[in-house]
Amino acid sequence: MQAKIYKERAALYDDIRRRTPRREKVNVECSVILISACQDNQMAMDGPKNGLIVGHRERAFEHQRPFSIVVPRAAVAA
């Protein structure tokens, strides 16, 4: 799917890449933390309303408590 989308939009993506300075030449003064339910080649587990991770995070923020989730090994292997 990714290759198909890139092929359809290659001119746009390549133009953006040409106009974007290399990261070695840009001084970025910020920090970013990426919280992700899965890697690019995986699918996130679904919950009743949102994805499983988002649902747990929202409940944790609602109740002002630390956010953590443990997924059984069987679910990870599926």
mmCIF file of the N, C-alpha and C atoms, coordinates in Angstrom:
data_MODEL
# 
_entry.id   MODEL 
# 
loop_
_atom_site.group_PDB 
_atom_site.id 
_atom_site.type_symbol 
_atom_site.label_atom_id 
_atom_site.label_alt_id 
_atom_site.label_comp_id 
_atom_site.label_asym_id 
_atom_site.label_entity_id 
_atom_site.label_seq_id 
_atom_site.pdbx_PDB_ins_code 
_atom_site.Cartn_x 
_atom_site.Cartn_y 
_atom_site.Cartn_z 
_atom_site.occupancy 
_atom_site.B_iso_or_equiv 
_atom_site.pdbx_formal_charge 
_atom_site.auth_seq_id 
_atom_site.auth_comp_id 
_atom_site.auth_asym_id 
_atom_site.auth_atom_id 
_atom_site.pdbx_PDB_model_num 
ATOM 1   N N  . MET A 1 1  ? 0.815   -1.187  0.000  1.00 0.00 ? 1  MET A N  1 
ATOM 2   C CA . MET A 1 1  ? 0.000   0.000   0.000  1.00 0.00 ? 1  MET A CA 1 
ATOM 3   C C  . MET A 1 1  ? 0.869   1.266   0.000  1.00 0.00 ? 1  MET A C  1 
ATOM 4   N N  . GLN A 1 2  ? 1.897   1.260   0.842  1.00 0.00 ? 2  GLN A N  1 
ATOM 5   C CA . GLN A 1 2  ? 2.782   2.422   0.931  1.00 0.00 ? 2  GLN A CA 1 
ATOM 6   C C  . GLN A 1 2  ? 3.439   2.722   -0.412 1.00 0.00 ? 2  GLN A C  1 
ATOM 7   N N  . ALA A 1 3  ? 3.918   1.693   -1.085 1.00 0.00 ? 3  ALA A N  1 
ATOM 8   C CA . ALA A 1 3  ? 4.571   1.883   -2.385 1.00 0.00 ? 3  ALA A CA 1 
ATOM 9   C C  . ALA A 1 3  ? 3.590   2.423   -3.418 1.00 0.00 ? 3  ALA A C  1 
ATOM 10  N N  . LYS A 1 4  ? 2.351   1.943   -3.380 1.00 0.00 ? 4  LYS A N  1 
ATOM 11  C CA . LYS A 1 4  ? 1.330   2.407   -4.317 1.00 0.00 ? 4  LYS A CA 1 
ATOM 12  C C  . LYS A 1 4  ? 1.035   3.897   -4.112 1.00 0.00 ? 4  LYS A C  1 
ATOM 13  N N  . ILE A 1 5  ? 0.876   4.302   -2.848 1.00 0.00 ? 5  ILE A N  1 
ATOM 14  C CA . ILE A 1 5  ? 0.588   5.713   -2.555 1.00 0.00 ? 5  ILE A CA 1 
ATOM 15  C C  . ILE A 1 5  ? 1.767   6.590   -2.950 1.00 0.00 ? 5  ILE A C  1 
ATOM 16  N N  . TYR A 1 6  ? 2.993   6.138   -2.634 1.00 0.00 ? 6  TYR A N  1 
ATOM 17  C CA . TYR A 1 6  ? 4.165   6.927   -3.028 1.00 0.00 ? 6  TYR A CA 1 
ATOM 18  C C  . TYR A 1 6  ? 4.209   7.096   -4.545 1.00 0.00 ? 6  TYR A C  1 
ATOM 19  N N  . LYS A 1 7  ? 3.983   6.003   -5.263 1.00 0.00 ? 7  LYS A N  1 
ATOM 20  C CA . LYS A 1 7  ? 4.039   6.061   -6.729 1.00 0.00 ? 7  LYS A CA 1 
ATOM 21  C C  . LYS A 1 7  ? 3.021   7.063   -7.269 1.00 0.00 ? 7  LYS A C  1 
ATOM 22  N N  . GLU A 1 8  ? 1.810   7.057   -6.688 1.00 0.00 ? 8  GLU A N  1 
ATOM 23  C CA . GLU A 1 8  ? 0.765   7.992   -7.131 1.00 0.00 ? 8  GLU A CA 1 
ATOM 24  C C  . GLU A 1 8  ? 1.125   9.453   -6.841 1.00 0.00 ? 8  GLU A C  1 
ATOM 25  N N  . ARG A 1 9  ? 1.885   9.678   -5.760 1.00 0.00 ? 9  ARG A N  1 
ATOM 26  C CA . ARG A 1 9  ? 2.182   11.060  -5.321 1.00 0.00 ? 9  ARG A CA 1 
ATOM 27  C C  . ARG A 1 9  ? 3.668   11.379  -5.342 1.00 0.00 ? 9  ARG A C  1 
ATOM 28  N N  . ALA A 1 10 ? 4.425   10.651  -6.113 1.00 0.00 ? 10 ALA A N  1 
ATOM 29  C CA . ALA A 1 10 ? 5.886   10.795  -6.124 1.00 0.00 ? 10 ALA A CA 1 
ATOM 30  C C  . ALA A 1 10 ? 6.338   12.216  -6.418 1.00 0.00 ? 10 ALA A C  1 
ATOM 31  N N  . ALA A 1 11 ? 5.734   12.877  -7.374 1.00 0.00 ? 11 ALA A N  1 
ATOM 32  C CA . ALA A 1 11 ? 6.160   14.239  -7.725 1.00 0.00 ? 11 ALA A CA 1 
ATOM 33  C C  . ALA A 1 11 ? 6.001   15.176  -6.528 1.00 0.00 ? 11 ALA A C  1 
ATOM 34  N N  . LEU A 1 12 ? 4.870   15.085  -5.830 1.00 0.00 ? 12 LEU A N  1 
ATOM 35  C CA . LEU A 1 12 ? 4.631   15.920  -4.650 1.00 0.00 ? 12 LEU A CA 1 
ATOM 36  C C  . LEU A 1 12 ? 5.649   15.618  -3.562 1.00 0.00 ? 12 LEU A C  1 
ATOM 37  N N  . TYR A 1 13 ? 5.806   14.333  -3.217 1.00 0.00 ? 13 TYR A N  1 
ATOM 38  C CA . TYR A 1 13 ? 6.723   13.956  -2.136 1.00 0.00 ? 13 TYR A CA 1 
ATOM 39  C C  . TYR A 1 13 ? 8.171   14.301  -2.478 1.00 0.00 ? 13 TYR A C  1 
ATOM 40  N N  . ASP A 1 14 ? 8.574   14.056  -3.712 1.00 0.00 ? 14 ASP A N  1 
ATOM 41  C CA . ASP A 1 14 ? 9.951   14.355  -4.112 1.00 0.00 ? 14 ASP A CA 1 
ATOM 42  C C  . ASP A 1 14 ? 10.227  15.853  -4.077 1.00 0.00 ? 14 ASP A C  1 
ATOM 43  N N  . ASP A 1 15 ? 9.245   16.664  -4.474 1.00 0.00 ? 15 ASP A N  1 
ATOM 44  C CA . ASP A 1 15 ? 9.400   18.117  -4.422 1.00 0.00 ? 15 ASP A CA 1 
ATOM 45  C C  . ASP A 1 15 ? 9.541   18.598  -2.977 1.00 0.00 ? 15 ASP A C  1 
ATOM 46  N N  . ILE A 1 16 ? 8.729   18.071  -2.091 1.00 0.00 ? 16 ILE A N  1 
ATOM 47  C CA . ILE A 1 16 ? 8.828   18.437  -0.670 1.00 0.00 ? 16 ILE A CA 1 
ATOM 48  C C  . ILE A 1 16 ? 10.200  18.056  -0.140 1.00 0.00 ? 16 ILE A C  1 
ATOM 49  N N  . ARG A 1 17 ? 10.670  16.875  -0.476 1.00 0.00 ? 17 ARG A N  1 
ATOM 50  C CA . ARG A 1 17 ? 11.982  16.419  -0.008 1.00 0.00 ? 17 ARG A CA 1 
ATOM 51  C C  . ARG A 1 17 ? 13.106  17.307  -0.532 1.00 0.00 ? 17 ARG A C  1 
ATOM 52  N N  . ARG A 1 18 ? 13.015  17.722  -1.800 1.00 0.00 ? 18 ARG A N  1 
ATOM 53  C CA . ARG A 1 18 ? 14.045  18.598  -2.387 1.00 0.00 ? 18 ARG A CA 1 
ATOM 54  C C  . ARG A 1 18 ? 14.096  19.950  -1.675 1.00 0.00 ? 18 ARG A C  1 
ATOM 55  N N  . ARG A 1 19 ? 12.919  20.464  -1.276 1.00 0.00 ? 19 ARG A N  1 
ATOM 56  C CA . ARG A 1 19 ? 12.859  21.793  -0.651 1.00 0.00 ? 19 ARG A CA 1 
ATOM 57  C C  . ARG A 1 19 ? 13.127  21.774  0.851  1.00 0.00 ? 19 ARG A C  1 
ATOM 58  N N  . THR A 1 20 ? 13.186  20.597  1.444  1.00 0.00 ? 20 THR A N  1 
ATOM 59  C CA . THR A 1 20 ? 13.405  20.478  2.883  1.00 0.00 ? 20 THR A CA 1 
ATOM 60  C C  . THR A 1 20 ? 14.891  20.345  3.166  1.00 0.00 ? 20 THR A C  1 
ATOM 61  N N  . PRO A 1 21 ? 15.437  21.223  4.031  1.00 0.00 ? 21 PRO A N  1 
ATOM 62  C CA . PRO A 1 21 ? 16.864  21.129  4.333  1.00 0.00 ? 21 PRO A CA 1 
ATOM 63  C C  . PRO A 1 21 ? 17.185  19.835  5.087  1.00 0.00 ? 21 PRO A C  1 
ATOM 64  N N  . ARG A 1 22 ? 18.383  19.322  4.866  1.00 0.00 ? 22 ARG A N  1 
ATOM 65  C CA . ARG A 1 22 ? 18.827  18.111  5.564  1.00 0.00 ? 22 ARG A CA 1 
ATOM 66  C C  . ARG A 1 22 ? 18.859  18.390  7.067  1.00 0.00 ? 22 ARG A C  1 
ATOM 67  N N  . ARG A 1 23 ? 18.586  17.383  7.869  1.00 0.00 ? 23 ARG A N  1 
ATOM 68  C CA . ARG A 1 23 ? 18.505  17.585  9.311  1.00 0.00 ? 23 ARG A CA 1 
ATOM 69  C C  . ARG A 1 23 ? 19.828  18.040  9.918  1.00 0.00 ? 23 ARG A C  1 
ATOM 70  N N  . GLU A 1 24 ? 20.938  17.694  9.292  1.00 0.00 ? 24 GLU A N  1 
ATOM 71  C CA . GLU A 1 24 ? 22.242  18.137  9.804  1.00 0.00 ? 24 GLU A CA 1 
ATOM 72  C C  . GLU A 1 24 ? 22.398  19.652  9.712  1.00 0.00 ? 24 GLU A C  1 
ATOM 73  N N  . LYS A 1 25 ? 21.618  20.294  8.832  1.00 0.00 ? 25 LYS A N  1 
ATOM 74  C CA . LYS A 1 25 ? 21.749  21.731  8.612  1.00 0.00 ? 25 LYS A CA 1 
ATOM 75  C C  . LYS A 1 25 ? 20.693  22.553  9.350  1.00 0.00 ? 25 LYS A C  1 
ATOM 76  N N  . VAL A 1 26 ? 19.852  21.890  10.146 1.00 0.00 ? 26 VAL A N  1 
ATOM 77  C CA . VAL A 1 26 ? 18.770  22.590  10.846 1.00 0.00 ? 26 VAL A CA 1 
ATOM 78  C C  . VAL A 1 26 ? 18.974  22.448  12.348 1.00 0.00 ? 26 VAL A C  1 
ATOM 79  N N  . ASN A 1 27 ? 18.934  23.574  13.056 1.00 0.00 ? 27 ASN A N  1 
ATOM 80  C CA . ASN A 1 27 ? 19.069  23.556  14.503 1.00 0.00 ? 27 ASN A CA 1 
ATOM 81  C C  . ASN A 1 27 ? 17.663  23.557  15.115 1.00 0.00 ? 27 ASN A C  1 
ATOM 82  N N  . VAL A 1 28 ? 17.210  22.395  15.533 1.00 0.00 ? 28 VAL A N  1 
ATOM 83  C CA . VAL A 1 28 ? 15.879  22.284  16.127 1.00 0.00 ? 28 VAL A CA 1 
ATOM 84  C C  . VAL A 1 28 ? 16.032  22.271  17.635 1.00 0.00 ? 28 VAL A C  1 
ATOM 85  N N  . GLU A 1 29 ? 15.396  23.234  18.284 1.00 0.00 ? 29 GLU A N  1 
ATOM 86  C CA . GLU A 1 29 ? 15.499  23.335  19.738 1.00 0.00 ? 29 GLU A CA 1 
ATOM 87  C C  . GLU A 1 29 ? 14.181  22.925  20.382 1.00 0.00 ? 29 GLU A C  1 
ATOM 88  N N  . CYS A 1 30 ? 13.915  21.619  20.361 1.00 0.00 ? 30 CYS A N  1 
ATOM 89  C CA . CYS A 1 30 ? 12.704  21.094  20.988 1.00 0.00 ? 30 CYS A CA 1 
ATOM 90  C C  . CYS A 1 30 ? 12.910  19.621  21.301 1.00 0.00 ? 30 CYS A C  1 
ATOM 91  N N  . SER A 1 31 ? 11.983  19.084  22.047 1.00 0.00 ? 31 SER A N  1 
ATOM 92  C CA . SER A 1 31 ? 12.005  17.656  22.357 1.00 0.00 ? 31 SER A CA 1 
ATOM 93  C C  . SER A 1 31 ? 10.678  17.057  21.939 1.00 0.00 ? 31 SER A C  1 
ATOM 94  N N  . VAL A 1 32 ? 10.723  15.836  21.496 1.00 0.00 ? 32 VAL A N  1 
ATOM 95  C CA . VAL A 1 32 ? 9.517   15.139  21.061 1.00 0.00 ? 32 VAL A CA 1 
ATOM 96  C C  . VAL A 1 32 ? 9.539   13.741  21.651 1.00 0.00 ? 32 VAL A C  1 
ATOM 97  N N  . ILE A 1 33 ? 8.415   13.328  22.184 1.00 0.00 ? 33 ILE A N  1 
ATOM 98  C CA . ILE A 1 33 ? 8.266   11.951  22.639 1.00 0.00 ? 33 ILE A CA 1 
ATOM 99  C C  . ILE A 1 33 ? 7.164   11.333  21.799 1.00 0.00 ? 33 ILE A C  1 
ATOM 100 N N  . LEU A 1 34 ? 7.482   10.259  21.117 1.00 0.00 ? 34 LEU A N  1 
ATOM 101 C CA . LEU A 1 34 ? 6.509   9.553   20.297 1.00 0.00 ? 34 LEU A CA 1 
ATOM 102 C C  . LEU A 1 34 ? 5.929   8.404   21.105 1.00 0.00 ? 34 LEU A C  1 
ATOM 103 N N  . ILE A 1 35 ? 4.621   8.430   21.261 1.00 0.00 ? 35 ILE A N  1 
ATOM 104 C CA . ILE A 1 35 ? 3.930   7.321   21.912 1.00 0.00 ? 35 ILE A CA 1 
ATOM 105 C C  . ILE A 1 35 ? 3.096   6.652   20.833 1.00 0.00 ? 35 ILE A C  1 
ATOM 106 N N  . SER A 1 36 ? 3.409   5.419   20.563 1.00 0.00 ? 36 SER A N  1 
ATOM 107 C CA . SER A 1 36 ? 2.757   4.718   19.470 1.00 0.00 ? 36 SER A CA 1 
ATOM 108 C C  . SER A 1 36 ? 2.238   3.370   19.945 1.00 0.00 ? 36 SER A C  1 
ATOM 109 N N  . ALA A 1 37 ? 1.096   2.970   19.406 1.00 0.00 ? 37 ALA A N  1 
ATOM 110 C CA . ALA A 1 37 ? 0.519   1.685   19.772 1.00 0.00 ? 37 ALA A CA 1 
ATOM 111 C C  . ALA A 1 37 ? 1.227   0.537   19.065 1.00 0.00 ? 37 ALA A C  1 
ATOM 112 N N  . CYS A 1 38 ? 1.898   0.837   17.963 1.00 0.00 ? 38 CYS A N  1 
ATOM 113 C CA . CYS A 1 38 ? 2.535   -0.237  17.206 1.00 0.00 ? 38 CYS A CA 1 
ATOM 114 C C  . CYS A 1 38 ? 3.580   0.357   16.262 1.00 0.00 ? 38 CYS A C  1 
ATOM 115 N N  . GLN A 1 39 ? 4.343   -0.522  15.638 1.00 0.00 ? 39 GLN A N  1 
ATOM 116 C CA . GLN A 1 39 ? 5.308   -0.103  14.634 1.00 0.00 ? 39 GLN A CA 1 
ATOM 117 C C  . GLN A 1 39 ? 4.592   0.035   13.295 1.00 0.00 ? 39 GLN A C  1 
ATOM 118 N N  . ASP A 1 40 ? 5.266   0.599   12.315 1.00 0.00 ? 40 ASP A N  1 
ATOM 119 C CA . ASP A 1 40 ? 4.655   0.825   10.997 1.00 0.00 ? 40 ASP A CA 1 
ATOM 120 C C  . ASP A 1 40 ? 4.161   -0.457  10.341 1.00 0.00 ? 40 ASP A C  1 
ATOM 121 N N  . ASN A 1 41 ? 4.806   -1.563  10.630 1.00 0.00 ? 41 ASN A N  1 
ATOM 122 C CA . ASN A 1 41 ? 4.426   -2.820  9.985  1.00 0.00 ? 41 ASN A CA 1 
ATOM 123 C C  . ASN A 1 41 ? 3.472   -3.659  10.849 1.00 0.00 ? 41 ASN A C  1 
ATOM 124 N N  . GLN A 1 42 ? 2.856   -3.032  11.854 1.00 0.00 ? 42 GLN A N  1 
ATOM 125 C CA . GLN A 1 42 ? 1.936   -3.722  12.745 1.00 0.00 ? 42 GLN A CA 1 
ATOM 126 C C  . GLN A 1 42 ? 0.583   -3.009  12.754 1.00 0.00 ? 42 GLN A C  1 
ATOM 127 N N  . MET A 1 43 ? -0.419  -3.674  13.341 1.00 0.00 ? 43 MET A N  1 
ATOM 128 C CA . MET A 1 43 ? -1.734  -3.051  13.530 1.00 0.00 ? 43 MET A CA 1 
ATOM 129 C C  . MET A 1 43 ? -1.994  -2.893  15.013 1.00 0.00 ? 43 MET A C  1 
ATOM 130 N N  . ALA A 1 44 ? -2.522  -1.740  15.412 1.00 0.00 ? 44 ALA A N  1 
ATOM 131 C CA . ALA A 1 44 ? -2.840  -1.495  16.810 1.00 0.00 ? 44 ALA A CA 1 
ATOM 132 C C  . ALA A 1 44 ? -4.119  -2.238  17.189 1.00 0.00 ? 44 ALA A C  1 
ATOM 133 N N  . MET A 1 45 ? -4.208  -2.613  18.460 1.00 0.00 ? 45 MET A N  1 
ATOM 134 C CA . MET A 1 45 ? -5.413  -3.284  18.947 1.00 0.00 ? 45 MET A CA 1 
ATOM 135 C C  . MET A 1 45 ? -6.542  -2.264  19.092 1.00 0.00 ? 45 MET A C  1 
ATOM 136 N N  . ASP A 1 46 ? -7.753  -2.690  18.790 1.00 0.00 ? 46 ASP A N  1 
ATOM 137 C CA . ASP A 1 46 ? -8.912  -1.812  18.920 1.00 0.00 ? 46 ASP A CA 1 
ATOM 138 C C  . ASP A 1 46 ? -9.540  -1.941  20.289 1.00 0.00 ? 46 ASP A C  1 
ATOM 139 N N  . GLY A 1 47 ? -10.120 -0.812  20.740 1.00 0.00 ? 47 GLY A N  1 
ATOM 140 C CA . GLY A 1 47 ? -10.913 -0.798  21.956 1.00 0.00 ? 47 GLY A CA 1 
ATOM 141 C C  . GLY A 1 47 ? -12.351 -0.516  21.571 1.00 0.00 ? 47 GLY A C  1 
ATOM 142 N N  . PRO A 1 48 ? -13.256 -0.340  22.561 1.00 0.00 ? 48 PRO A N  1 
ATOM 143 C CA . PRO A 1 48 ? -14.668 -0.119  22.236 1.00 0.00 ? 48 PRO A CA 1 
ATOM 144 C C  . PRO A 1 48 ? -14.943 1.199   21.515 1.00 0.00 ? 48 PRO A C  1 
ATOM 145 N N  . LYS A 1 49 ? -14.172 2.257   21.824 1.00 0.00 ? 49 LYS A N  1 
ATOM 146 C CA . LYS A 1 49 ? -14.417 3.572   21.216 1.00 0.00 ? 49 LYS A CA 1 
ATOM 147 C C  . LYS A 1 49 ? -13.239 4.004   20.337 1.00 0.00 ? 49 LYS A C  1 
ATOM 148 N N  . ASN A 1 50 ? -12.060 3.949   20.886 1.00 0.00 ? 50 ASN A N  1 
ATOM 149 C CA . ASN A 1 50 ? -10.820 4.306   20.173 1.00 0.00 ? 50 ASN A CA 1 
ATOM 150 C C  . ASN A 1 50 ? -9.942  3.075   20.114 1.00 0.00 ? 50 ASN A C  1 
ATOM 151 N N  . GLY A 1 51 ? -8.712  3.276   19.669 1.00 0.00 ? 51 GLY A N  1 
ATOM 152 C CA . GLY A 1 51 ? -7.747  2.197   19.776 1.00 0.00 ? 51 GLY A CA 1 
ATOM 153 C C  . GLY A 1 51 ? -7.506  1.892   21.248 1.00 0.00 ? 51 GLY A C  1 
ATOM 154 N N  . LEU A 1 52 ? -6.987  0.732   21.544 1.00 0.00 ? 52 LEU A N  1 
ATOM 155 C CA . LEU A 1 52 ? -6.771  0.302   22.921 1.00 0.00 ? 52 LEU A CA 1 
ATOM 156 C C  . LEU A 1 52 ? -5.868  1.273   23.680 1.00 0.00 ? 52 LEU A C  1 
ATOM 157 N N  . ILE A 1 53 ? -4.772  1.695   23.075 1.00 0.00 ? 53 ILE A N  1 
ATOM 158 C CA . ILE A 1 53 ? -3.832  2.603   23.736 1.00 0.00 ? 53 ILE A CA 1 
ATOM 159 C C  . ILE A 1 53 ? -4.488  3.949   24.026 1.00 0.00 ? 53 ILE A C  1 
ATOM 160 N N  . VAL A 1 54 ? -5.173  4.529   23.045 1.00 0.00 ? 54 VAL A N  1 
ATOM 161 C CA . VAL A 1 54 ? -5.812  5.836   23.233 1.00 0.00 ? 54 VAL A CA 1 
ATOM 162 C C  . VAL A 1 54 ? -6.872  5.765   24.333 1.00 0.00 ? 54 VAL A C  1 
ATOM 163 N N  . GLY A 1 55 ? -7.665  4.706   24.329 1.00 0.00 ? 55 GLY A N  1 
ATOM 164 C CA . GLY A 1 55 ? -8.689  4.548   25.352 1.00 0.00 ? 55 GLY A CA 1 
ATOM 165 C C  . GLY A 1 55 ? -8.106  4.506   26.756 1.00 0.00 ? 55 GLY A C  1 
ATOM 166 N N  . HIS A 1 56 ? -7.036  3.733   26.948 1.00 0.00 ? 56 HIS A N  1 
ATOM 167 C CA . HIS A 1 56 ? -6.383  3.654   28.258 1.00 0.00 ? 56 HIS A CA 1 
ATOM 168 C C  . HIS A 1 56 ? -5.759  4.995   28.640 1.00 0.00 ? 56 HIS A C  1 
ATOM 169 N N  . ARG A 1 57 ? -5.151  5.669   27.681 1.00 0.00 ? 57 ARG A N  1 
ATOM 170 C CA . ARG A 1 57 ? -4.532  6.965   27.966 1.00 0.00 ? 57 ARG A CA 1 
ATOM 171 C C  . ARG A 1 57 ? -5.579  7.982   28.400 1.00 0.00 ? 57 ARG A C  1 
ATOM 172 N N  . GLU A 1 58 ? -6.721  8.013   27.689 1.00 0.00 ? 58 GLU A N  1 
ATOM 173 C CA . GLU A 1 58 ? -7.772  8.969   28.036 1.00 0.00 ? 58 GLU A CA 1 
ATOM 174 C C  . GLU A 1 58 ? -8.318  8.711   29.438 1.00 0.00 ? 58 GLU A C  1 
ATOM 175 N N  . ARG A 1 59 ? -8.524  7.445   29.781 1.00 0.00 ? 59 ARG A N  1 
ATOM 176 C CA . ARG A 1 59 ? -9.018  7.129   31.131 1.00 0.00 ? 59 ARG A CA 1 
ATOM 177 C C  . ARG A 1 59 ? -8.000  7.528   32.191 1.00 0.00 ? 59 ARG A C  1 
ATOM 178 N N  . ALA A 1 60 ? -6.721  7.309   31.909 1.00 0.00 ? 60 ALA A N  1 
ATOM 179 C CA . ALA A 1 60 ? -5.680  7.685   32.866 1.00 0.00 ? 60 ALA A CA 1 
ATOM 180 C C  . ALA A 1 60 ? -5.667  9.198   33.076 1.00 0.00 ? 60 ALA A C  1 
ATOM 181 N N  . PHE A 1 61 ? -5.756  9.981   31.998 1.00 0.00 ? 61 PHE A N  1 
ATOM 182 C CA . PHE A 1 61 ? -5.761  11.440  32.120 1.00 0.00 ? 61 PHE A CA 1 
ATOM 183 C C  . PHE A 1 61 ? -7.012  11.929  32.832 1.00 0.00 ? 61 PHE A C  1 
ATOM 184 N N  . GLU A 1 62 ? -8.146  11.292  32.550 1.00 0.00 ? 62 GLU A N  1 
ATOM 185 C CA . GLU A 1 62 ? -9.406  11.648  33.198 1.00 0.00 ? 62 GLU A CA 1 
ATOM 186 C C  . GLU A 1 62 ? -9.295  11.527  34.707 1.00 0.00 ? 62 GLU A C  1 
ATOM 187 N N  . HIS A 1 63 ? -8.669  10.465  35.164 1.00 0.00 ? 63 HIS A N  1 
ATOM 188 C CA . HIS A 1 63 ? -8.565  10.184  36.596 1.00 0.00 ? 63 HIS A CA 1 
ATOM 189 C C  . HIS A 1 63 ? -7.241  10.675  37.180 1.00 0.00 ? 63 HIS A C  1 
ATOM 190 N N  . GLN A 1 64 ? -6.474  11.412  36.410 1.00 0.00 ? 64 GLN A N  1 
ATOM 191 C CA . GLN A 1 64 ? -5.192  11.989  36.831 1.00 0.00 ? 64 GLN A CA 1 
ATOM 192 C C  . GLN A 1 64 ? -4.291  10.940  37.486 1.00 0.00 ? 64 GLN A C  1 
ATOM 193 N N  . ARG A 1 65 ? -4.084  9.850   36.772 1.00 0.00 ? 65 ARG A N  1 
ATOM 194 C CA . ARG A 1 65 ? -3.207  8.801   37.277 1.00 0.00 ? 65 ARG A CA 1 
ATOM 195 C C  . ARG A 1 65 ? -2.196  8.438   36.188 1.00 0.00 ? 65 ARG A C  1 
ATOM 196 N N  . PRO A 1 66 ? -1.105  7.801   36.562 1.00 0.00 ? 66 PRO A N  1 
ATOM 197 C CA . PRO A 1 66 ? -0.106  7.421   35.553 1.00 0.00 ? 66 PRO A CA 1 
ATOM 198 C C  . PRO A 1 66 ? -0.716  6.481   34.524 1.00 0.00 ? 66 PRO A C  1 
ATOM 199 N N  . PHE A 1 67 ? -0.214  6.568   33.316 1.00 0.00 ? 67 PHE A N  1 
ATOM 200 C CA . PHE A 1 67 ? -0.709  5.759   32.199 1.00 0.00 ? 67 PHE A CA 1 
ATOM 201 C C  . PHE A 1 67 ? 0.211   4.576   31.988 1.00 0.00 ? 67 PHE A C  1 
ATOM 202 N N  . SER A 1 68 ? -0.356  3.384   32.029 1.00 0.00 ? 68 SER A N  1 
ATOM 203 C CA . SER A 1 68 ? 0.422   2.192   31.670 1.00 0.00 ? 68 SER A CA 1 
ATOM 204 C C  . SER A 1 68 ? -0.548  1.164   31.130 1.00 0.00 ? 68 SER A C  1 
ATOM 205 N N  . ILE A 1 69 ? -0.034  0.275   30.323 1.00 0.00 ? 69 ILE A N  1 
ATOM 206 C CA . ILE A 1 69 ? -0.846  -0.800  29.760 1.00 0.00 ? 69 ILE A CA 1 
ATOM 207 C C  . ILE A 1 69 ? 0.046   -2.022  29.595 1.00 0.00 ? 69 ILE A C  1 
ATOM 208 N N  . VAL A 1 70 ? -0.505  -3.166  29.912 1.00 0.00 ? 70 VAL A N  1 
ATOM 209 C CA . VAL A 1 70 ? 0.203   -4.431  29.715 1.00 0.00 ? 70 VAL A CA 1 
ATOM 210 C C  . VAL A 1 70 ? -0.653  -5.258  28.769 1.00 0.00 ? 70 VAL A C  1 
ATOM 211 N N  . VAL A 1 71 ? -0.067  -5.655  27.673 1.00 0.00 ? 71 VAL A N  1 
ATOM 212 C CA . VAL A 1 71 ? -0.779  -6.455  26.679 1.00 0.00 ? 71 VAL A CA 1 
ATOM 213 C C  . VAL A 1 71 ? -0.280  -7.891  26.799 1.00 0.00 ? 71 VAL A C  1 
ATOM 214 N N  . PRO A 1 72 ? -1.189  -8.850  26.968 1.00 0.00 ? 72 PRO A N  1 
ATOM 215 C CA . PRO A 1 72 ? -0.749  -10.246 27.083 1.00 0.00 ? 72 PRO A CA 1 
ATOM 216 C C  . PRO A 1 72 ? 0.061   -10.683 25.867 1.00 0.00 ? 72 PRO A C  1 
ATOM 217 N N  . ARG A 1 73 ? 1.045   -11.520 26.089 1.00 0.00 ? 73 ARG A N  1 
ATOM 218 C CA . ARG A 1 73 ? 1.926   -11.991 25.019 1.00 0.00 ? 73 ARG A CA 1 
ATOM 219 C C  . ARG A 1 73 ? 1.129   -12.633 23.877 1.00 0.00 ? 73 ARG A C  1 
ATOM 220 N N  . ALA A 1 74 ? 0.066   -13.338 24.178 1.00 0.00 ? 74 ALA A N  1 
ATOM 221 C CA . ALA A 1 74 ? -0.747  -13.971 23.145 1.00 0.00 ? 74 ALA A CA 1 
ATOM 222 C C  . ALA A 1 74 ? -1.336  -12.926 22.191 1.00 0.00 ? 74 ALA A C  1 
ATOM 223 N N  . ALA A 1 75 ? -1.724  -11.772 22.728 1.00 0.00 ? 75 ALA A N  1 
ATOM 224 C CA . ALA A 1 75 ? -2.290  -10.713 21.887 1.00 0.00 ? 75 ALA A CA 1 
ATOM 225 C C  . ALA A 1 75 ? -1.213  -10.116 20.988 1.00 0.00 ? 75 ALA A C  1 
ATOM 226 N N  . VAL A 1 76 ? 0.005   -10.021 21.498 1.00 0.00 ? 76 VAL A N  1 
ATOM 227 C CA . VAL A 1 76 ? 1.106   -9.450  20.708 1.00 0.00 ? 76 VAL A CA 1 
ATOM 228 C C  . VAL A 1 76 ? 1.467   -10.375 19.562 1.00 0.00 ? 76 VAL A C  1 
ATOM 229 N N  . ALA A 1 77 ? 1.434   -11.671 19.799 1.00 0.00 ? 77 ALA A N  1 
ATOM 230 C CA . ALA A 1 77 ? 1.823   -12.647 18.775 1.00 0.00 ? 77 ALA A CA 1 
ATOM 231 C C  . ALA A 1 77 ? 0.767   -12.800 17.694 1.00 0.00 ? 77 ALA A C  1 
ATOM 232 N N  . ALA A 1 78 ? -0.471  -12.447 17.986 1.00 0.00 ? 78 ALA A N  1 
ATOM 233 C CA . ALA A 1 78 ? -1.569  -12.644 17.018 1.00 0.00 ? 78 ALA A CA 1 
ATOM 234 C C  . ALA A 1 78 ? -1.438  -11.774 15.813 1.00 0.00 ? 78 ALA A C  1 
# 
